Amino acid sequence: MRSEYAPAPRSPDLHDAAASVRAGQASAAELLLRAQSVADGGACAQAYVRRFDAQARAAAAAVDQARAAGAPLPPLAGLAVSIKDLFDVAGHPTTAGSRAMADAPLAVADSPVVARLRAAGAALTGHTNLSEFAYSGVGINPHFGTPVNPATAALNPTPRIPGGSTSGGAVTVASGAAWAALGSDTGGSIRIPAALQGLVGFKNTQRLTPLAGSVPLSTTLDTACAITRSVRDAVLLHGLLAARAARPLARPLYSLRLALPQTLMLDGLDADVARAFGQALERLREAGAVIDELPLTQLGELAGLQAQGGFTAAESWAWHRGRLAQREAYYDPRVAQRIRRGETMSAADYIDLLNARSRWIAGLEAAIEGYDALLSPTVPMVAPAIAPLLSNDQRFFAINAMLLRNPSVVNMLDGCALSLPCQAPGQMPVGLMVWGPAMADDAVLGVSLAIEAALAAGTVREPGR
């Protein structure tokens, strides 16, 4: 017995919009006006901390003038791109979603990744909201409010979390206020909101994109990367941010060897995620993909590595300790609590952590050698309701830990990963994560392109039928 399956029909992406500008079917100014209108509406409420409307209009106008003069257009063609409030944008403060940064000076220059987007013709629309200092996968912010997940709002009236920490950035893309969103990923902060909002989020190998001009969470794990509407847009944005020619390998699924880790990453899946992920695997197998079940017992060692708070606690404490001493009252208490876990870590503990991570990476890389990519659910649940998490610390931290569990594996591996939607139409968003070791970016992007096409192309049997 067979049942129809495909993700929701693809909405127009950045490639489509840029093509319409180049063909003269729409102007960059017109498309920006539509995006700003969405940003003004309820679907995008609390997604922005500050807007760059005048700068965005000037960028769009410059592209339209270039087209009128017959000049070649830049890759982003004057289209709306939002910026997480961690990255410096010249002429604006960078406040990391925190009242404790209210005295931040105006940036005198763009951070390198912002400069690359601007040079590529992006209309930078504003700084987006986030979990304070990027320290949560949930997306709740007590200072600037929590944007509601627009993808789930279209299916269910209960306000649900956007996912974090790149919460506002994802909302701008999902609502139509931006074609792409610059964000960061330390333990899943790009892929979690992408998964919960039915978007694409690519976390590249950390060393490929510069972090200068940004507020750090963990200098070891932070990665500058983007949320998009399609995998081909992810390829484009990654190439621009990394200043490299991304070359995803175009290979049919039947030529790929994929692995499905059995340890940890399939534990505790809710019914929606289990169904969508299972049906997606069925579709990929029908398309010819070889998917091996792989124990990966090394994943069970992660809890021990992170027992004292890991790199995030140690390195955030090093950055925040002076500010906390003066302004802790301005911090989200949940964030301050986690930063302070690093206070008790000694230099010897930190060196031990570095060495243990190196050994763990070597063991895991050896176990996955020979596979083109690995597949896992991005997160084990669909977006939970916001209200129960606002005042219940125990539930908040439990949900946060579950959201971070799968994607943070890739950050500890120093690897790369892409989350793409795999749910059927009318179902809550679910992310499928394609991942691999360091510098496997082009392989992961190539596999993701093939998977995206296969999921959109046909039917699958219901699991077990």
N, C-alpha and C positions, 0 to 999 in steps of 0.2 A: 504494500500500500504506500502511496506517495502523497505528499502534501506540498502545496506551493510554498516556496520560501525565497525570499530575497529581502535585503535591507530596504528601508524606505527609499523611494526614488531619490536620486542624487539631486540636490538643489544646485543652482548655478554656482560655480566656484570662481576663484580669482582668475584662472585661465580664461573662463568664459567672459568675465567682465573685461579683462584686458583686451581680448579679441574684439569685443564690441566697440571699445574705444579706438583701437587701431583701424577698424573698418568704418569708423564714422557713424556707427549705429547709435552710439550714445557718447556723450561728452564726459570727461572725468569730473567736471563740475556738477553735472546732473547726478551722476552716481554718488558723489560725495553728499550732495544735498539730501538724497534719499537716506543715506546712512546716518546723517546727522538728525534727520527727522525720527528715525528709529531710536537713536540715542536719547532723544528728548522724551520718548514715550515710556509707558509703564513696563514694557518687557525688558527694558535696559536700566530700570531704576536701581541706583546704588552700584552700578557697574563701574562708573568712572569716579575717581577721586578729584580729577581736574581735567578740563578739556583744553585742546589746542586748536580751537575752531579757526582762528585767523591764519595760523601756520598751515593748517590743512587746506583751507581754501586757496592759499597762495600756491601750494604745491600742485593742486588739481588744475588751477588756471595756467600754470607754467607748462603742464603737459598739453593742455588744449591749444595753447599758443604754438607749441612745437609742432603739433600735428597740422595746424593751419598753415604753418610755414613749410610743410613737407619734410620736416626733420624726423629722424628715427626716434621712436619713443623708448623710454627706459622700461625695464622689465615689469615694474609694478604699476606703470601707466597712470600715476596719480590716484590710485585706489586707496581706500581707507584701511589703515593698519593701526591697531591699538598697542600701547606700550605698558607693560606691568610697572607699577610704581616702585620698582627696584632699580631701574636703569635711568641714568642721567639723560635728560633732554635739555639742550641749551636754552637758557632763559627761564627755566622752571625749577622748583625745588623737587627733591626726591625724598619722599617721606616714608616709604616702606609700609604704608597702611597703618601708621602708628602716631598717636598723639605725642609720644616721646621724641619724635623727630620734627615737631612743629617749628623749631628754629633752624631747620636745614636751609642753607644758603641756596640762591639760584645757581644752577649748574652753569659753568662758563663754557662748557663744550658738551657735545653728545658723547655718550659712551660709544665705543667702537661698533657694537652691533647696531645701535640706533643710527650711527653715521652711515653704516652700510645700507640700511633700509632707506634712509633719506636719499642717498646717492642713487639708489635704484628706482627712485621716483615715487616712494610711498607718501601718501597724505597721512601724516601722523596725527591721529585724532584725539589722543589724550592719555593720561596716566590712569591705569585701571586698578580697581580695588583688589585686595588680596587678603589672605590670612596674615595677621600682623607679623612682619619680618619673615614672611613665607614659612612660618613654623606650624603648619597643619595641613593635612589632606582634606579637611572638611570644608573650609572656605568661609567660616563664620568670622565676622569682624565686628567687635563691639564698639569701635570708634566711628566707622563710616557706614555701618549697617551691612547686612548680608544680602547680596543680590539673589533673587529667586531663580532657580533653574528654569529657563524658558522652554526647554525641550520637554520636560515633564509637565509643565503647566499646561501645555497643549493637550495632554492626555489625562490629567488628574488635577482637581482643584487644590489639593493639599500642597502648600509651598514646600518645596524640597531643596536640599542643599545643592549648590552649584559644583561642589568639589573644589579642592584647593591644592596648592595655594593660589594658582593662577585663576581665581574664581571670576573676577570681573572680566579678564581677557577672554575666557571661554564664553561668557555671556554675550560679549560684544559680537563674537562670531556667530553664535547660535541664534541670536536675535536679528542679525542682519545689520548691526551698527558698524561692523568691520568685516573685511574679507579674510584677515589673518590677525593673530595676536602674538606679539613678542612676550615671552614669559621665561620662567626658569624652572628647572627640574632638579631637585635635590634627593627626593625619595619617591617621586611620582607626580610632582606638582604641575606638569604639563599633561601627563597621560591620565591622571585621575579625573580632572574636570572634562577632558575630552571624552573619556569613556562614559561619564555620567550625563553628558549632554549630546551624545551622538555625533561627535566630531572626530577629527584626526589629530593626534598629537605625536610628534616625533622628538625623542630625546637622543641626540647624537652623542658620539664619544666626546667626553668632556673637553679634551684638549683641542678639539677642532674649532671651537668658538671662544672668543675672548670674553673675559669677565670684568675687565677694567671698567671703571665708571659705574659699578653696581654695588648695592648694599649686600654683603655676603651673609649667608646662613652657615654653610660649611664650605670652606675653600677646597676641601678634598672632593666633595660630591656635587657642588653646584654646577649646573649646565645651562647655558643660554640657548634657547630653542623656541619653537613656535607651535601654535595651534592653528589648524587650517580646516577647510571643508572637504578636502580630498587628498589622496596620497600624492597625486601629481603636484598639487600645490605645496605639499610638504617637501617634495624634492626641490622645487623652486626656492622656497624660503630657506631651506638648509643650505643650498648652494650660495645664496646671497649672504647669509649670516656667517658661514664658514669661509667665504671668499675662495671657494673651490668649485670646480666643475664636478658636480655629483653625477655619477655614471651608474645608476641602478641597472643591474644585469637583467635584461628582458629574457626570461626563460619560462617555458610552459611548466605548469604545476607537475605534470607527470615526470619531469626531469629533476625534481627537487627531492631532497631527503630532509624531512622535518622531524623534530622531536617534540614529544608531549611530556613534560616533567610530571611525575606522579607524586613526588614528595612536596608537601606544604602547599603548593600553589593551586591544587584542586580541592583543598579542605574547606568545608563550611560554605559551599556555594549556595546562594539562595535559589529558589525554584526558577525565577526568571533568568538568572545568569546561567544556571545549569542547562535550561532548555535551549536558550539562544546559542550558547557555546557548543553544545552537543550537536545541534542542527548545522552549525557552521562547519564543524569537523566532518560531518556526513557529506556535506556539499563538496568539501575539498577532496575527500577520498573518492567521491564519484568522478571528480575532475581528474583523477589520476595521481594525486599526491600520495607519497609514502609517508606515513606518520607513525613513528616508532614510539612506544611507551618507554620512558626513561626514568629509572628510580631517582637519580640525582640526590643521593643521601647527603651530599654536602650542604644542601639547603637547610637541613636540620641543625646545622652548626651556627646559623645566623643569630639565633637568640642569644647564644653565649657571647658572640662577638659584640653584640649591642647591649649587653647587660648593664653597663654603666652609663648608657646614653649614647655611646658611639661617637663618631666624628661630629655629628651635628651638635650634641651637647658640649663637647670639649671646645670646638672651634667657635660656636656662638658665644660661649662664656668668655673666651679670649677677646672677642670683639665688643661685647656688651658690658663687661664688668664695670667699667668706669661710668657709663651712662646709667646702669642699674643703680649704682651707689647714689646717684643724684636724683633719678627720675623714676624709680620703680613704680610709684603711684600712678604714672601715666601708661604703664604697660598693661596689656591684657594679662590678668593673673595666671591664666593657663599657659601663656607663653613664658612669662617670667619663671614659672615653676620648672618648665623643661630646660630653660637656659641654665638655671641654677644647678641642674644635675651635673654640669661640667665643672662646677666649683670644687668638687671632691676628687676629680681625676688628677693624678700626679703626672709629672713628666714621664716617669717610668711606665705608668699605665698607658699613656698615649703612644709611646714607642712600642710597647707590647702590641697595642691595637694595630699599628702600622704593619708590624711584622706578621701578625696573625692574618690580616687582610691579604697580604702578599701571598702567603701560603694557601689561603682559601681560594684566591683567584687562580693560582696555578693548578690546583686540584680540579676546580670546576671547568677551567678551559680544557684540561685533558679529557674530562668526561664528555664534553660536548663536541670534541674535535670530529670533523667529518660531516657534520650537519650543516645544511644551508641556513637554518634558523630554527628557533624554538617557538612553540606556541603555548600560550596560557591565557586564562581570563585576565584582563587588566586589573579588575577589582572583583571581589567575590559577591558584590551586592549591587542592586540598583540604588539610585539616590534615595536616602532616607529623608523623612520629614525634618524640617528645621526646628520646629517648636520644642520637641522633647530634648534636643541637644543644648538648648540655650542655658538651662539652669541645672542640668544633671551632669556633673563632672564625670561620674563613673561611666555613664553611657557615652559621653563625648569622647573620652579617651579610648574606650573599647572600639567605637566606630572608627576613630582616627587610626588606631593600630591595624584594623582590618583593611582599611583603604590603602594604607601604605605597604602592607605586607608583600604583595606580589611585585609591584613596580620597584620597590626599594632593592630587590635582589639585583636588578640591572645596575643600579648606581653603585652598590658594593662591588660588583663585578668590573666596574669601570667600562661598562658595555654600552650598547645602543639598543633602542627599542622604539617601536611605533604601535600606537593603539588606534584601531579603526573600528567603526561600528559594525556589529554583526546581528542586531536584532531584526525581527520581522516587522513589517509595517503595523503601526498601531500599538506596538509594545514599548515598554520602558527601555531607554537606551542601555546597551550592553557593549562593552569593549572587548575586542580580541587583541591580545598583545603579541606582536612578532618581535623576537629579540635575539641578540647574539653578543659575542665578546667585543672587546675594544677593536676599533678600526674595521668592523664588519658593516659599516654604515651603508655602503652601496649594496651589499648583499641583502641586508634587512629591507632597504627601500625597494629593491627589485622583487623580493618575495612578497612584500606588502602590495605592490602594484598587481601582481598575479592573483593574490588572494582577493583583493578588492574586486577585480574583474570577475573572478569565479563566483563570488557571493552574489553578485548582481545579475548573474547570467542564467540561472536555471532553477531546478527543483531538487529537493532532497527527500529521502525517505525519513519518516519520523523515527527517531532513535528507538532501536529495539524492534522495529517492525520488519 
